[in-house]
Amino acid sequence: MLVKFEESCRVIERKAGEDKREVQVILTDKGKDLLSEGVSLIEDVLSHYQLDKMEIIIVK
């Protein structure tokens, strides 16, 4: 799945760490834009509901 996001969607870059089992995933500018758009859409939907019994945290 990471390969698809990296090669065809171009929303992430992968870099191998010193330990070959380690993989670092970095958002590209396109990935950051899509994430920001998604967060805005989620916040808009959630603003229509009373959230007194649950707390939803979206870290930007």
ZIURDA-V192380 format. One record per pair of residues at least 6 apart in sequence whose ideal C-beta (glycine too) atoms are under 6 Angstrom apart, sorted by the first residue. I is the first residue (numbers start at 0). GAP is how many residues later the second one is. If there is no record, write none. Layout:
i=[I & I]
gap=[GAP & GAP]
//
This chain:
i=[4 & 4 & 5 & 5 & 9 & 10 & 10 & 10 & 10 & 11 & 11 & 12 & 12 & 13 & 13 & 14 & 38]
gap=[6 & 7 & 6 & 8 & 20 & 17 & 19 & 20 & 23 & 13 & 19 & 13 & 15 & 9 & 11 & 9 & 19]
//
